[in-house]
Amino acid sequence: MSAINVGVVGVSGYTGLELVKILINHPLFNLSYVCNSEGGVLLSELHPSLADVFECRVLKADIDEMAEECALVFLAVPHKTAMAYVKPLMAKGVKVVDFSADYRLTQDIYEEYYCPHTDVENLQKVVYGLPEMFRQELKSASLIANPGCYPTSAILGMLPFLSKRMANTPIIIDAKTGVSGAGKKLSEVTHFVNVNDNLFAYNPFVHRHAPEIAQKLGIPFDEISFVPHLVPLTRGMISSIYLQVTQDFDAEELLRKFYKDEPFVRISKNPVDMKNVAGTNFCDIYVKQKNNILFISSAIDNLLRGSSSQAVVNANIMMGLDESLGIPNIAYVP
């Protein structure tokens, strides 16, 4: 196949950097348009780690220019900002993978947790970018809503066991993430002296990712108790999930059977950890049963499986390529 020109909007952040790192080594995606809201700098000025590796000028985002240049655009921008790009790009026939929350939820739920939606028409055309759930739909998609990091970890952990879950019982998700998940913007919460040697929950029960988890699994929001925590690590995410099930069964056997054909889900005989997935698109899952309680532990790299590498997997599928093409699979160990 000939190269496919792709663009990145929002290259300044951590997920933008991770996306560029994947795309410059991708055998068929040609990174032909790189931009942010301001432009006027070299990529190595934003990310010195790319000096003498890959260099280009970061442009000020221009819809007409990127539509002329690119068959596919990745939007690594915040919610609300993404809508301003999706609508005109879709109108010009450009395929889009959106990192924000703008197209992950139904309009009513989105507007309850975020802001008024300005592109309701394309909400009807979007495919949620979790290949393990929507692989067939992704093949014909023009707009993909890349999942949130917490929902990716939680949904993949729970998905095999929903048929065994006791109806109307609470689901408890105790999740922890590295500080890179908060992005590059400085804040009092992510200040070194606040994060170092510290551990704390934030937005318990009301975090924006909770309704995303509930909606994609078809579970009433009131039955999900989601509590995220910030840990003093750069990258990584682990979710500890507690489910009540209706009967005794071999949970590990069911887990292995459910994901036997999935290239980026690994089943572990021991409790999982963040280090073994750091730098990869893998989700590692462990399950343990005690009577009618399941403990499920799932680990991902929040910047990769939780964002940038999953976006490229989705793009691969959407463009008719092998989904593993160019995707990192060797962990940052030690």
N, C-alpha and C positions, 0 to 999 in steps of 0.2 A: 504493500500500500504506500501511497505517497504521503508525505508529512501533512499533518493537520495543524493549521495555525490557530493558536489559542492565546487569550489575553488574561491578565490578572488585574483586577481593580482592587486597590487596597493592599499594596505590597509592603506597607510600612511596618505592620505588626508581626507578631510571632507566627501566626498562622500563614500570613503572606510569605514570610521567609521560608517556612517549611514547604509551602506549595511550590515556590520557585526552586528549592533544592530538589524536589521530585521531578519537576517538569524539565529542568535542564539536563537530566539524565534519562528522560523518557525517550524510547526509540522512535515514536511516531508523533508525539505532540511537539510542535515547534513554538516556543515561547516568543511570539512576535510583537506583543503589545503589553507593556508594563506601565501602570499608572497609579496615581493617588489623587487626592483632591487638590494638591498644590503643584506637583511636578517641579521641573527645573533642577533636578539633582541627578547624580549618578547613583546607580543601585548600590555600589560599594560604599557610598557615603551614608546610606541608610543602614546597610548591613556590611560592616567591614570584614566579616568572615567570608564574604564572597570575592574579596579582592584577589585578582589573578586566577579566579575560578570561572566567574561569569560576570560580564560587565554589559550594561546597557544604560541608556538614558531613561529615567523615570519621567513619564509625560504627565501633563495635567489631563485628567480624564475627559475624553470627548466622545460622545455616543457615536457620531457619524464616522469618526476615524476608526474606532474599534470595530464597528459593524462592517466597514470596508475591508479591514485587515483580518478579522477573525471569524472562524466558523463556530467557535465556542468561547465563552467568557466565564471565568470564575470570579464571583463577587465575594471578596474577603472583607466585607464592610459591615458596620453595625445595622441593627434593625432600624427601620424607617428609611435609612439611606438606600438600602437595597431596592426598595420599591421604585425609587426614582430612576434606576437603571433597567430593571427587569422589563417594565412596560414598553419603553422605546426599543430595547434590544429585541424583544420578542416580536414586536411589530416589523422589525427589519429582517426577521428570519434567523437571528443568531440564537444558538442554543446556550442555555445558562445553567450553571451550578451555583446556587446561592448558599453562602455559609450562615446567613442571618436567620432569625426566627420568622421573617416576614411571610413565609409561605408554608410553614410547618403545621399550622393550626387552622381550624375553621375560623371564619370571620368573627363570630361572637366571642370565642375563647381568646383569640388574638387581641381583640380590642379591650377585653377585660384586663389583660395582663401587660399590654404594651401601649398601643396608641391606635387612633383611627386608621383603618386600612384604605389605601388610595388606589389599589389595583385588584379589586374584587374579581374581575373577569378572569385573571390568570390564576386565581385560587382554584378555579375549576379545572385547570390544565396541569397542575403540578403533580409530581410523583415524589413521595417521601423516600429519601435516599438511603434506605437500609436494605442492602442487597439480599440479606437472608429472609426478608419479608416480601420484597417487591421487585425481585430480579426481572421477571417477565415484563412488568410495567415499565421498568427503567429502559428496556431495549427500544421502546418507541417514544420515550419522553423528549420533550423540548425544554422543559423547566424542571429542575430537580432541587428540592429543599433538603440540603444536607442536614442530618440530624444534629441535635445538641450532643455534647460529650457525655453528660450525665444520662440522658435517655438512651444513648447507644449502649453504655455499660449495663444499665438496668434492664432494658428491654431484652438484650441478648441473653442475660442471665435468666430472666423469667420465662421467656417465650416457650421453651420446651415443656414447661410444667403447668401451663394454663388449664389444660384439660383435666388435670388432677387437682386443681385448686378447689378448696371448699368455698362454696358460694357465699358472698356477703361477709367474708372474714377480712380483717385488716392485713394489708401488705406493708411491711416495714422495710424501708430502704435507707441504710446508713452509709453514706457515700463520702469519700475523701478525695481531694484533688490537690495537685501542686499549684504553686502560685502563678505559673504561666497562664493558667486558665482565666485569670483576671485581666489579661492583656498587658500592654506596655504602659498604659496611662498610669501615672503615679497617683496614689491615694493613701490616706491615713491608714486604711485597713491593711494594705500590702506593703507598707513601709517596713524596711528591714527590722527595725527594733520592735515592731509589733508582731511580725511573723516568726522571727528567729526564736528557737526554743519555745515555741508556743503551738497551741492547737485549739481551734474553736469552731463551733457551729455558726452558720449564718443563714438567715431567712428560713428557719425551720417551719415546715408545713406549708409555706407560702411561696417557695422558690418557683420561678417561672418555668422551670423544666418539669415540675410535677404534673401540670395538666398535659404536657406533651407526652409524658409516659402513659398517663391514663388514657388519653385519646387514642394513641396508636395501638394500645392493647385492648381497647374496648372495655375498660374497667371504670366504674364510677369514681370520680375524683375523690369523693369522701372516703373511699376504701384504701387510698394510698397515703401513707405517712412517709414523706420524703424529707430527710434532714441531711444537707450537705455540710461538709467541714473543710476548712482550709488547713493544710499541713505545710510545714516548713521544708518543702521540696520544690525543685524547679518544675518537673514534669511527672506525669503519671496520674492514674485515677484507679481507685478500687471501690467497688460497691459491695456491701454486705447486705444481703436480702433475706428476709424471713417470710416464708409462706406456710399457710396451713393447708394440708392436703387431705383428701378424703379416704385414703387407704394406704396400706403398706405396699411398696413396690420397689424395684431396683432403680433408684434415682439416677445413678451413674450410667447404668445401661441405657436408660431412656435418653439421657443427655447425649451419650455417644451416638446413638442411633439417629437422633434428631439432626445432629450436625455432621454426620459422617461424610457428606459431600461438600462441605463448606471449607474453602481454602484458607479462610482467615479466622477460623474459630478453632482453638485448641482446648482439649479437655484434659484437666490435670488430676492426678491421683492425690495430690497434696494441695493444701491451701495456696492460692495463687499470690503472686507479688507483683509490684509495679516494675521492678527492674527487668524482668524477663520479657516484658513487652515494650519497654522504652525504645523508641526509634523504629518501631514496626507498626504494621496495620493489624496485628493479631489482637484478638480478644481471648484471653485465657479464662476458663471457667472451671470452678470446683463446686461439688455439691456434697452435702452430708445430711443424712436423715436421722431424726430421733422421734420415734412414734409418728405423730401426724404433723411434725414440724420439719420443714426443709430449711437448711442454711445454704444459700447460694452465694459464692464469692466470684466476682468477675473483675478482671483487671485490663485496662487499656492505656495506651499513651494518649493523654487528653488532646495533644496538639496534632496527632496523626490519625489514629483510628477515630478519635473524637472530633476530627475536623479535616485536616488537609489531605492525608492519604486516602481517607474514605471518600473525599470529594473526587480524587483522581480515579479511584475504583469506579465510582458512579459515572464519571465522564467516559471511561473506557467502555463500560457497558452501553451507554447512550450512543457512542460513536461506532459500535459494532466491533470492538476490539476485545481481545482476551482481557478479562478484568484484572488479572495479576500483572499486566504489562507495566513495568517501571515502578512497581510498588515495593517499598523497603520491607525486608523480612529478617534482617539480622539485628538483634537487640544490642543496645549500648551496655554490654556487660564486660568487665566489671564496672 
